């Protein structure tokens, strides 16, 4: 069997990455995919990469045609995208791959909320088999909120499926403590084993049947109250959908053994990877957001280096990226907010800018609020420079950036003209030069390095 590199973080579309994995090579899969809910709010620090992967702003790009769609084509595609049906199709393709790569003794946990749980349960039954459904786990928690027309949503659902009737299930690893009242009622038999006759609501009723207890604790139910929704303060990384380690610890302990391979195809900030690492499991993490992948490297993983497989390292990688992925990658590198079109903006409606440098503590030299024009093309010419200049004039700023694969002589000359005649500072940056810079701090030395 061909080995797939493990203890690694892969940045990219999990469907394509999983297609490169060998059959029956994974022991446990945990996935916490984007929920089919308010997609506008469910982005990673506002970059929107995850949402674009299943068709929000990606509706403006067609993989088969290999180009951006016109406004009319976008409107047609959006009308016929099917809403929940489109989401289920997106998920189904990935679940089929997960079934293929899961070992016969493997288990999969699908973490989802009420918006699509019932629909996905049907898909899971079809792919993994109705008889291989094992548990509907309710993760119960408290959240601050208020409503007058419905009950508060204080739970999420986790479906557990096996691939066959023979699967790993280490119950003794996750047993819970008995209640104090039950422990006080225990009696010891002649063999030194403890039992109870049960605690009824009516103390006058005598119970004769002995129920022996397991000294390791009781079997947990399928309603888990093991932690709050928000991760404990010591675990928090600023990731909006970060899950507590205690939740993943129970899943990994009960359904895998040491040295098993754990896959999280929507790994986010890497909670499942960190817990797998701590419990001496091997892991494979995948996420489409470069920003999320970089956060994982801040966790202490004994197996993983800071290497993220899938990030572009040269101009050939940049050319192969989809346009929306290229734009987001540049914005991440330049600490900028992506302002390019979304599903609410027609094709071409970027207003002369694709990003805005964020105003924060790590930007310096007056570059906060600076517009960025991003072009995934060679020989960028005068028109792009003039468009950015017009945008800068409207924004009343004197600094701007153009990022492209390369620039024509006309663009370079036009930048010089604006600098001399209008005191406007437009920096031309080759995208390939951003590959080797961890993040662009916008100070004079960084700019000098990029311009060299």
Secondary structure, 3 states (H helix, E strand, C coil): CCCCCCCEEEECCHHHHHHCCCCCCEEEEEECCCCCCCCCCCCCCCCCHHHHHCCCHHHHEECCCCEECCHHHHHHHHHCCCCHHHHHHHHHHHHHHHHHHEEEEEEEEEEECCCCHHHHHHHHHHHHCHHHEEEEEEEECCCCCCCCCCCCCCEEEEEEEECCCCCCCCHHHCCECCCHHHHHCCEECCCCCEEECCCCCCCCCCCCCCEECCCCCECCCCEECCCCCCCCHHHCCCCCCCCCHHHHHHHHHHHCCCCCEEEECCCCCCHHHHHHHHCCCEEEEEECCHHHHHHHCCCCCCCCCCCEECCCCCHHHHHHCCHHHHHHHHHHHCCEEECCCCCCCCCCCCCCCCEEECCCCCCCCCCCCCEEEEECCCCECHHHHHHHHHHHHHHCCCEEEEEECCECHHHHHHHHHHHHHHCCEEEEEEHHHHCCCCCCCCCHHHHHHHHC
